[in-house]
Amino acid sequence: MRTILIGALLTFHLLAVCQTSVLIPMTDKLKIGEINVFKSGVALTVFDNYQTAGFNPKRNYILFDSNLKAIDTITVNPSFRDKYSASFYSDSLFAQFFYDYRYGNFTLYCINSDFSIDSFGGMLSKHIYEPKIWINQHKMFLLNHMPNHEELTVYDLKKSTFRTFDVSAKTRRTTFDYVCLTTLQHSNDVLFVWQEKGKKHHYTYAYRFETETESMMKHKITFPYRTIQAGVVETDDGDLLFVGTYSKYFNQNALGVFAGLVQDGSAIRYSAMPFTKLTNYYNYLNNTERESLKRKIDKAETRETELDIPEKCMVTSVKKNGDRVSLSLEGYEPITSSPTGTIIRNGQTVAGLPKSTDGYFFSHASIVQFDMFTEFKGDYFVSLESGELISALSPRLNPFLCSDTASYLYQFGFDVRTATILPGRIKIDIDTSTNTNTNELYYTSRNAVPNGCGSIISYGYKSGKGVLPNLRRYFYIEKAKLH
């Protein structure tokens, strides 16, 4: 495989590129940022002079085509007061948002799928807290998470004008809870869903921004149970199908999955399926635990009572494939530790410092399918129990569609695997086509994202064998086929 050096293209002249892989030797001045995979290539963010630049390092966007050939390097210099605040990803756009918290100025850099870059700037409200952005047809939707003053801002990138909508909780003793912000597939409208949650009340609201008329419509949606997490897809008739997890109690533990069909802001169909009625959800338990659970379920059925088993799980994706909707859940368990001298009684810290979360163990993933009329169609099990402690509570499954077939890319240690939903079963494939560890380099971290149908982009860090401090470290990007 022929290797080409393209040092003249980059400001830090430290990039080696081959036909299907990229290798960047790491130094103290370099830091790798975010990476986004388009259908036509890859955009990588690299910080130059990171240690010496303080709070404003030089930001470089390195652009690669579909064969990982370097095309261009774009350097941007946002204002010193504009701090990086949020990002937006899609198959055709990669955007990064910089914001001045004190004065309200912002800068937005958008990298398109044809590798052109657009920059926008303007003025927003002051003191936007933990912003979340969504971009659709020259409109930027920005959510301000300021406690008790949550707002949704619609900014026109062409006209440099914006409108602000109050989404904070209005009902007494309730709080704002974000559900989703997405673009509907058929109408191309933008839908923002949130909740007002409290011990006695729970209400679901939705703002729908119609692209053609640029009007905003607000709906109040009532479901029988509390929604924990959910996603939304649009049916062929223009109705909204909510799919997610529910609970009967005021906590973040789910009791099962649900599907609700909403027409003109009113729920016309709703079906809930507890975890105990799913066929494969508890496959991660050992035989003894499974037999004990079965006895509990049989006992509850004999007494004609409901068995509620709360589970810690996270909704990672809701995707429409054909005439079905696939909901992916990931079960996890937080690992906590208490400082020395801390006294805990009945689960509460009565003396000393509170518990700190060290990480999360992911046990399994469950893929549940409904049809477009909220009818349950089946569930599938994927094991994620690799024994690896994950520092952040982030999704492990990465969904993609291949001819209306739902597939999921995930990692199991350093292995990259795919789970494909087939009629009545699930097929697990292990990727072995990427470069394996050699005598010179070995993987120290590995991530992977789908790259169209049938290939993946793998990235992370490799190190050379040796003794510290002479250990070599590289950031790599590799392209490989799935099958």
N, C-alpha and C positions, 0 to 999 in steps of 0.2 A: 504494500500500500504506500503510495507516494505521499510524502509530507511536504507541505509548502509553508515557508516562513513569510509572514506578511507584516513584519515589524514596522514598516514605513506607514502602514495604514493606521496604527494605533498610537495614541499619545504616550503610552507607557511601554511600547515595543516589547511586550512579553506574551506573545501568543503563538502557539504552534497548532496548525490545522492540518488534518488529513481528510480523506474523502468522506468518512462517516463519523468522525469524532473530532472534538476540539479539546486541547489541553492547555491550561493557563497556569504557569508556575506562580505560586502565591508568594508575596513579599509582605513586609510589615506595612507598606504604604497602600496596599490594595485590599479592597473588601468587595465581595460579591453581594449584589442586591437581589432584586426580584427577576424572575425569568418568566416570559410568556411565550406560548407556542401558538403560532398562527397556522392556517392551512398552507400558507406559502413559505413559512420559515419560522425563525426564532428571534426574539428580542431579549437581550441580556443587559442588565444594569450593573455597571462596575464603577466603584468609587476609587478615584486616584488621589494620592497624597492624603489618605484618610486620617492618619495620626497627626500630621502637622497642620491640617486645615481646620481643626477644631470642629465647630458646629456647621461648617459650610464646605464640605469636601467637593471636589470636582466630580460631577456626575456624567458618566459616559454611557450611551446606549449603543451596544454592539449588535449589528443586524446581520443575520445569517439567512441564506436561502434554504430551500427544502433539503438540500444535500449538505448542509452545514458549511457552506462556503461563505466566508466573510465578505459582505457586500460594502458596508460602510460603518463608520463610527461617528456618532453625533454627540457633541458635548453641549450641555446646557448649563447655564449659570443663573439659577433663580436668585431673587433678591435675598440678602442676608437675613432679613426678617421673615421671609416666607419659608416655613418649615414643612417638610414632607408630612402629609396628614392622612392620605388615603389613596387607594388604587382601584382601577376598574379593569376587568379582563373579559375578553370575548374572543371568538374565532377571527374577528376582523379588526379588533381595536385593543390597544394597550394604553391606558391613560394613568398619569400620576398627578395628584392634586397637592399643591403647596399653598399654605394659608398663613396669614399674619393674624394671630389671635387677638392682638391688641387693637389694630386699626381696621381689620376686615379686608385687606387686600388679598388677592389670590392669583395664582398662576397655574394653568392646566396645560400639560404636555400630552399630546395624543399621537401615538405611533400607529399608522394605518397598516393594513395588510399588504399594501404595495410599497411599504417601507418609507413612505413620506411621513413627515412630522409636522403637526400643527400645534401652535401655541396660542393660548388665550389668556387674557388677564382682565381683571376688573375689580369691582368692589362688592362685598357682601356685608351681611350683618356682622357686628363685632361679637366676639366671645362665642364662637361656634365650638362646641365641645364634642370630641370624638366623632368627627364627621364620617359619614358613609355616603359614597357617590354611586350613581348609576347614570349611564349616558345612552341616549337613544335619539337619533336623528337631530343632531345639533341642539339637543336639550340636555342639560345636566340636572339631575335630581339629587339633592343633597339633604341628608337627614342630620339634624342637630340633636345630639343626645344630652343637651343640658338638662339636668334633673329638674322636673316640674315645669320646664319651659321647652319641651321638645317641639321642633318645628320641621316642616318639610318645605324646602325651597326649590322652585323650578326656575332655572336660569337659562335664558336664551343666549347661546354662544354667538349667534350672528348679530342680534340686536343689542346685546349687552344689557338686557333688562331682566328683572326677576320678580317672581311673586312668592309670597310666603304664606303657608297654611299651618295653623296651630293644630298639633296632634297630641298635646299633653292631656293627661287624665282630668276629666271634669267631674266624675262621680266621686263622692266623698269616700275617703279611705281606700282608694285604688291607686295603682301606679301604672305608668306606661310600660308596655312590653312589646318589643319589636318582633314581628313574625316574618315578613318577607318583603322584598322589593324586586320586581321582575318585569320583563317584557313579555306580553302575551303573544303567542305564536301566530295566530291568524290575523287578528286586527292590528297587531304591532302597537297596541296601547300599552301604557306603563301602569302597573298595579302596585300600590303600596298598602300593606295590611299590618295593622297593629291591634293591640288589645289593651283594655283597662282591666287590670287584675286586682282582686281583693279577696279577703276571706269570705265575704258574703256575696260578692257580685263578680261577674266576668262578662265583658262585652267585647265583641269583635267588630272592628271598623275597617273600611277599605276606601281608599281614594283611587279613582280610576281616571287617568289622564288620557283623553281621546286625542289621538294624533292628528286626525283630519280637522277637527274643529278647535283644537287646543283648549278644550274646556275640561274642568275638573268636576267629577261627580263623587259624592260621598254616600256610602251605604253603611247601614248598621245591620250586622248579621248575627243571628241568634242560633247557637248550637246547643244541644242538650247537655254536653259536658264541657269541661274546661279544656281548651286547646293548649298543649305544651309547646309543640313545634309543628310547623306545617309548611307545605309548599302548594302552589297553585298552578294548574294548567287550564287552558281554554279548550272547550269542546268545539266540534264542527259547527254547532248551532250558536256559538257565541256565549254559552253559559260558562260558569267558573266551577271547576272541580277542586275542592280543598282536600288534601290528603296529608295525614300527619299522625301525631300521637295525642292521646287525651288522658285526663285524670279526673277523678271525682273530688279530689282534695286540693288544698292550697299548698302545693309544693311542686318541685321540678321533676319528680319521679313519675313515670308514665305507667298506666295500667293496661294500655293496649293501643291499637291503631284504629283510625277512623277514615271515612271518606264521606264528604258532604257536597252535594250538588247545589249550587246557588244560581238562581235566575232572577235578574233585575233586583239584586240586593236581598232576596229572600231565600232561605234554605228550603228546598222542595224535597230533597232526599237526604237521608243520613243513615249510615250504618257504622256500628262500632264492633270491633273484634278484639276481645281481651287476649293477652299473650297466652293464657292457658288453653285457648282454643286453636292457636296456631299449631300446625303439624310439626314444624321443625325448629321453632324458636329456641327451645331448651336443649338442643343437641350438644351444646357446649358443656353440659353437666356430666359428671361421671355416672356410672350405672347406679350406685347407691343413692345419689342425690335425685336421679331421675325416678327411681322407684318410690322414694319418699314423696316426691311431688305428685306422682300418679295417685298415690293413696289419698292425698289431700284433695285432689280433684274429684276422685270417686266419692269421697265422703261428702263434699259439697253438693255433688249431683244427687246423692241419696237424700240429703236434707232439703234439696231444692233451694239452695242458697247460692249466692255469687261468691266466688273466690277471687279476691283482689290481691295480686302480688305486684307491688311497685318495683319497677326496674329503672336503673340508670342507663338511659340510651339517648342517642343523638341522631336526629334526622339529618342525613347528609345530602340527599338529592331526591327530587321528584321529577321523573321524566316520563313523557308520553311516547310509547312505541306502538304504532299501529292503533288498534282499538283498545289498548290497555294502558294503565298508568302504573309505573314501577316506583315503589317507595323503598329506599334503602335506609336501614337503621344500623347503628353501631353501638354495641354494648360495651361499657367501660366501667372501671373501678378506680376511684382516686386513691392514691397512696399518700397518706399524711404522716407527719411526725410532730412531736411535741418537744419543745426545749426542756433541758434539764431543770427540775424543780417545779414543773407545771403539774397542778392537781386537777384531775377531771372527774366529775361525778355526774352520773346519768347522762353522759355524752356532752356535758357542758363544762367549760373551763372556769373553775372557781378561783384559781390562784395561778399566777404566772402568765406567760405569754400564750396567745392562742395558737392553735395548730397551724402548720404551714403545709401546703400541698407540694409534694416532691415530684409528682408526675402522675401518669395514668397508664393502667394496663388495659388494653383492648382485648376482650374475650372473643367476640364473634360479631358477625354482621348478618342481618336478616333482610331479605329482599321480598317485599310483600306486593302482590299485584291485585288491582281492582280493575273492573271495566268502567266505561264512561257513565254507567248508571249506578255507581257505588257498590256494585256486587263484588264480594270477595272471590278471587280466582285462584289463590294459592300463595304459598310462601316457600322460600329457599334459604338454605343455611350456608354461610361461608365462615370458616375458622380464621380468626385473626390472632390466636393465642400463640405468639412467637416468643414470649418471655421478655420482650423488649419494653423498657420503661420509656414512655413518650412524654416529653416535657410539656407540650401544649395540647390542649383539647381541640384538635383539628381533625377534619375528616380523613379517613384512610382510603376510602373507596373513591375512585374517579370514574364516573360513568361516561359511556359513549355509545352511539348507535351505529350498527352496521347492517344495512338493508332491513331496518325496522326490528333488528334483533338487539336486545338490551345486553350490553357487556359492561363489566366493571374491572378497572385496573387497580391493583393494590399491591402492597409490599408485605413480604413475610420474611423478616430479617433483611438480608441483602438480595433475596430473590424477588423478581418481579413476576406477578401472576395475574392471570385474567380469569374472571368468572363469567361465563356466557350462559344466559337463560335459554334453554331449549324446551320444547314441549314436554312437560312432566318431569324434567330433571335439570340439573345444573352441571356444566362442564368446567373443570378447573384446568388451566394450562399454565405451565411454568416456562418462562422465557429463558432460553439457553443460548440465544444467538448473539447476545452482547459480548463484549470482550471480557473474559474472565480474568481472575488474578494471575499475574505473571510473576516471574522471579524478580522483576524490578519494581512493579507497582501493585498495590492491593487497595481494595475499597475500604474507606473509613466511614463513609456515609453515602447513601444512594437514594435518589428519588426518581420517579418516572411519571410522565403524563402521556395521554394518548396523542397520536399525531395522525389524524385521519383514521381510516379503516385499515387495520393490518399492520401498523407500525407504531413505535413508541419513541419518545425522546427521554433518555435517561441522563440524569445529571447529579452531581454531588462532588465529593472530594476523594482523592486518592493520595496515598503516601508511599514514599520509597522506603524499602527496608533498610534499617540502620539504627544507630543509637543516638538519642537526643544529645546535643542540640543540632546534629547534622542530618536530622530527618527531613527529607524533602516532602513538600505538600503541593498538590495540584488541584485545581478545579477543572472538572471535565464535563463535556456534553457528548453524548453518543446517540446515534440513531440505529434502531434495530427493528427487525420484523417480529411480529407476534407469533407467527406460526411457521 
